[in-house]
Amino acid sequence: MSKEKEEYSFWTKYKKFAGTEITLYVVMVIGIILGIIIFSYL
């Protein structure tokens, strides 16, 4: 039971940063893909 409570509190704290973190990862992935496409055509 204590382990579940710890995970729950972790996720409630993490939700505040989750949105910005997801957008950062999306931007990173798009940047990497665009970089590969650009360098493959050069």
GIZIGI-V337957 format. One record per pair of residues at least 12 apart in sequence whose ideal C-beta (glycine too) atoms are under 6 Angstrom apart, sorted by sequence separation. I is the first residue (numbers start at 1). J is the second residue. If there is no record, write none. Layout:
i = (I;I)
j = (J;J)
This chain:
none
